[in-house]
Amino acid sequence: MKRYLWLAMAVMLIAGSARAQQAAPAASMPQTKAATDTQEAAKLETVANPVSTAVKNQLPRFSKNMVAAAEAMPADKYGFKPTPEMNSFAHLVMHIALSNNGLCSKISGMAAPDAKMTDTDPKDKLVAALKASFDYCAAALDKVDDSKLGEQMMMFGNHPFSRAGVLIILSDDWYDHYGTQAIYLRLNGILPPTAQPAPK
């Protein structure tokens, strides 16, 4: 009987030792990703003007991609329409430039450039107008912060919108217009800028 008792105690001692050895490495393991992420987040600074800063940060990317899309479409395809009822690619580029000028002027209170263009203008003129509209937006938005986001302004005829609302419309337009450019390009067998293979 004593022999069995000693045997049971030995088994328990060995098992306890094994558990301790397994627990030791676990205690010394690096922190979990969640814990690390929490610590990293605690180091991040609060953004002073989160809404206007977010839109400003989007501008360089969309400027690059939308100008590149306008440049990628051959000049002889600027009159292309997916269906007869739809706008031409030239009209789309013109619309983006005019939209940039109008919305950024409303948001900032800075006078919009007197950009004259039609959808029958040649490619080089429309691309130049598009580039100029993004340059104007960069200058106009540079003066904007979040202190007056609640101010109301009249848009689209006689409809009140807050300054924050117009900032969101501007951002939405960039996504929408670039997506439309991408469709027009693909219908002509051209990869949009963001679908191009990464350089090796």
C-alpha positions as CSV (number, residue, x, y, z in Angstrom):
1,M,0.0,0.0,0.0
2,K,2.9,2.3,0.9
3,R,4.5,1.5,-2.4
4,Y,1.4,2.7,-4.3
5,L,1.2,5.8,-2.2
6,W,4.8,6.7,-2.9
7,L,4.2,6.0,-6.6
8,A,1.2,8.3,-6.7
9,M,3.2,11.1,-5.0
10,A,6.0,10.7,-7.5
11,V,3.6,10.9,-10.4
12,M,2.0,14.1,-8.9
13,L,5.5,15.6,-8.3
14,I,6.6,14.9,-11.9
15,A,3.3,16.3,-13.3
16,G,3.6,19.5,-11.2
17,S,7.2,19.9,-12.4
18,A,6.2,19.5,-16.0
19,R,3.4,22.1,-15.7
20,A,5.9,24.6,-14.1
21,Q,8.3,24.1,-17.0
22,Q,5.5,24.7,-19.5
23,A,4.3,27.8,-17.7
24,A,7.7,29.4,-17.4
25,P,8.2,29.9,-21.2
26,A,4.6,31.2,-21.5
27,A,5.4,33.9,-18.9
28,S,8.5,35.0,-20.8
29,M,6.7,35.0,-24.2
30,P,6.4,38.4,-25.9
31,Q,3.2,40.3,-25.3
32,T,0.2,39.5,-27.5
33,K,-0.5,41.6,-30.6
34,A,-3.6,43.1,-28.9
35,A,-1.5,44.3,-26.0
36,T,1.2,45.7,-28.3
37,D,-1.5,47.5,-30.4
38,T,-3.0,49.0,-27.3
39,Q,0.4,50.3,-26.2
40,E,1.1,51.7,-29.6
41,A,-2.3,53.4,-29.8
42,A,-1.6,55.0,-26.5
43,K,1.5,56.7,-28.0
44,L,-0.5,58.2,-30.9
45,E,-1.3,61.9,-30.6
46,T,-4.9,63.2,-30.9
47,V,-5.5,65.0,-34.2
48,A,-6.5,68.6,-33.6
49,N,-8.8,69.0,-36.7
50,P,-9.8,65.4,-37.5
51,V,-12.4,66.1,-40.2
52,S,-10.6,68.6,-42.3
53,T,-7.3,66.8,-41.8
54,A,-8.8,63.6,-43.1
55,V,-10.0,65.2,-46.3
56,K,-6.7,67.1,-46.8
57,N,-4.8,63.8,-46.4
58,Q,-6.9,62.2,-49.1
59,L,-6.2,65.0,-51.6
60,P,-2.7,64.0,-52.8
61,R,-3.7,60.4,-53.5
62,F,-6.8,61.3,-55.4
63,S,-5.0,64.1,-57.3
64,K,-2.3,61.7,-58.4
65,N,-4.7,58.9,-59.4
66,M,-7.4,61.0,-61.1
67,V,-4.9,63.1,-63.1
68,A,-3.1,59.8,-64.1
69,A,-6.4,58.3,-65.2
70,A,-7.1,61.4,-67.3
71,E,-3.7,61.1,-68.9
72,A,-4.1,57.4,-69.5
73,M,-7.1,57.8,-71.8
74,P,-5.9,58.4,-75.4
75,A,-6.9,61.7,-76.8
76,D,-9.0,60.1,-79.5
77,K,-11.1,58.3,-76.8
78,Y,-12.0,61.5,-74.9
79,G,-15.4,61.4,-76.7
80,F,-16.0,57.8,-75.6
81,K,-19.4,57.1,-74.0
82,P,-20.3,53.7,-72.6
83,T,-23.9,54.3,-74.0
84,P,-25.2,57.1,-76.1
85,E,-27.2,58.5,-73.1
86,M,-24.1,58.8,-70.9
87,N,-21.5,61.6,-70.6
88,S,-18.3,61.4,-72.5
89,F,-14.9,60.8,-70.8
90,A,-14.1,64.5,-71.7
91,H,-17.3,65.6,-69.9
92,L,-16.3,63.6,-66.8
93,V,-12.8,65.2,-66.6
94,M,-14.4,68.6,-67.1
95,H,-17.0,67.9,-64.4
96,I,-14.3,66.8,-61.9
97,A,-12.3,70.0,-62.4
98,L,-15.4,72.2,-62.0
99,S,-16.6,70.2,-59.0
100,N,-13.2,70.6,-57.3
101,N,-13.2,74.3,-57.9
102,G,-16.8,74.8,-56.7
103,L,-16.7,72.6,-53.6
104,C,-13.3,73.8,-52.4
105,S,-14.4,77.4,-52.9
106,K,-17.5,76.8,-50.8
107,I,-15.6,75.0,-48.1
108,S,-12.8,77.6,-47.8
109,G,-14.5,80.8,-48.7
110,M,-11.7,81.4,-51.2
111,A,-12.7,82.7,-54.6
112,A,-12.9,79.9,-57.2
113,P,-10.7,80.2,-60.3
114,D,-12.4,81.4,-63.5
115,A,-11.8,78.2,-65.3
116,K,-13.4,78.2,-68.7
117,M,-13.7,74.8,-70.4
118,T,-16.1,72.6,-72.4
119,D,-16.3,68.9,-72.9
120,T,-15.2,69.4,-76.6
121,D,-11.9,70.9,-75.5
122,P,-8.8,68.8,-76.4
123,K,-7.3,66.4,-73.9
124,D,-4.3,68.5,-73.0
125,K,-6.5,71.5,-72.0
126,L,-8.8,69.3,-69.9
127,V,-5.9,67.5,-68.1
128,A,-4.3,70.9,-67.4
129,A,-7.6,72.2,-65.9
130,L,-7.9,69.0,-63.8
131,K,-4.4,69.5,-62.4
132,A,-5.1,73.2,-61.7
133,S,-8.3,72.3,-59.8
134,F,-6.4,70.0,-57.5
135,D,-3.7,72.6,-57.0
136,Y,-6.5,75.1,-56.1
137,C,-8.1,72.7,-53.7
138,A,-4.8,72.1,-51.9
139,A,-4.4,75.9,-51.4
140,A,-8.0,76.4,-50.4
141,L,-8.2,73.5,-47.9
142,D,-4.9,74.5,-46.4
143,K,-6.8,77.4,-44.8
144,V,-9.6,75.2,-43.4
145,D,-9.8,73.7,-39.9
146,D,-12.7,72.2,-37.9
147,S,-13.7,75.4,-36.0
148,K,-16.5,76.3,-38.5
149,L,-17.8,72.8,-39.5
150,G,-21.2,73.6,-38.3
151,E,-21.7,76.7,-40.4
152,Q,-24.4,76.5,-42.9
153,M,-24.1,77.4,-46.6
154,M,-26.4,77.1,-49.6
155,M,-25.6,74.4,-52.1
156,F,-27.2,72.8,-55.2
157,G,-29.7,75.6,-55.7
158,N,-31.3,76.5,-52.4
159,H,-30.4,73.7,-50.1
160,P,-28.6,74.3,-46.7
161,F,-25.5,72.2,-46.0
162,S,-23.0,72.4,-43.2
163,R,-19.3,73.0,-44.0
164,A,-18.7,69.5,-42.7
165,G,-21.3,68.2,-45.1
166,V,-19.7,69.8,-48.0
167,L,-16.3,68.4,-47.0
168,I,-17.9,64.9,-47.0
169,I,-19.4,65.6,-50.4
170,L,-16.0,66.5,-51.8
171,S,-14.4,63.3,-50.4
172,D,-17.3,61.2,-51.7
173,D,-17.0,62.9,-55.1
174,W,-13.3,61.9,-55.4
175,Y,-14.2,58.2,-54.7
176,D,-17.1,58.3,-57.1
177,H,-15.4,60.2,-59.9
178,Y,-12.2,58.0,-59.8
179,G,-14.4,54.9,-59.8
180,T,-16.2,56.2,-62.9
181,Q,-12.9,57.1,-64.6
182,A,-11.7,53.5,-63.9
183,I,-14.7,52.0,-65.6
184,Y,-14.3,54.2,-68.7
185,L,-10.7,53.1,-68.9
186,R,-11.4,49.4,-68.5
187,L,-14.1,49.6,-71.2
188,N,-11.3,50.7,-73.5
189,G,-8.9,48.0,-72.4
190,I,-6.8,50.3,-70.2
191,L,-5.9,49.4,-66.6
192,P,-6.7,52.3,-64.2
193,P,-3.7,53.7,-62.3
194,T,-4.5,51.8,-59.1
195,A,-4.7,48.5,-60.9
196,Q,-1.3,48.9,-62.6
197,P,1.3,46.2,-61.5
198,A,3.6,47.5,-58.8
199,P,7.1,48.4,-60.2
200,K,9.7,45.7,-59.6
